[in-house]
Amino acid sequence: MQQWHRFREDINSAPEAEGFYYLADLARQTLYIGQAPNIRAAVMQSPQRIAGQAVVYFSWEIDSNTTEKELKGLIKEQHPPGNKPFSFW
């Protein structure tokens, strides 16, 4: 189960590590899944709105062996609206 953090209040709690990050709305529905060498930097650069929804929460998974294939699998599984270019998978 993911541990969600408040986007504005807890953004500095994101690790400076490689892995996946998730952005979610008020209902904790995933809006976007990203992969980054520095999760904190990626979350800090993220928009406050995705697909017309306010980003309220974020979460992460530290993984120094992240692959594009894993990212595509997560996106295919969860169908976040912010990853729409990948909807053909």
N, C-alpha and C positions, 0 to 999 in steps of 0.2 A: 504494500500500500504506500502510495506517495505521501510525503510530508509536504504540505503546502505552506508557503510563506507569503506574507503580504508584500505586494509588488513595491509599493512606495516606502513602507516602514522598514522592511527587512532586506532591502536590496544589497546592503553591505554584508549580509550573512552568506551570500553566494560564494562558493569557493573559487580560488584562482587556480583551477585544475581543469583538465580535459574531460569532456564527457557530453552528455545530452542535457538539454534544459527544456522545460515545458512552461508555456504561458497559458493562463486560464482565466475565465471570467468569474463573476461572483458566485455562480453555482459550481465552480471548480470543473467546468467542462473545458477540456484542452482546446485552445485556440491556435496554438503553434507549437511545433517541436523543432528544435534546432540542435546543431552539433557545433562545438567550439573548442579550441585549444585552451581558452580561458573563459569558463562559464560566467564569472562575475562581469567581465568586460562585455560579453555578449548580452547579458541580461540588462546591463546599464545602457546599452545602445539600442535596446528594443523599443518599438513604438508603444505608446500608452493605449492605443486602440488597434484592434485587428478585426477585420471583417465586420466593422460597425460595432464591435463589442469592446467595452473597457477591459483592459488587462488589470486584474485585481490580485491574482496570485501567481506565483512561480514555484517551480520545483526543479530538481536536478538528479542526475545519476552520474557519479564520477566513474569514468572508464577510460583508462589511458590507451585502450586498444579499440577505440570506436571505429566503426567502418561505415561507409556510405550505405552498404547493404543493410546494416542494422537500422540506420536512420530510415531508409525507405520502408523497412518492415514495420517500424513503429508508426510511421505515417499511414501506411496502408491499413494497419490494424485500427487506428483511432480516427482517421479521416478529419484532422483538424482543419477548419476553414482557412486558416492562414497559410496552409501548405497546398492550396488549390492547384498550383502548377503541376503537382505530383498526382493529381486525381486520376490520371490514366493508368496508374499501376494496378 
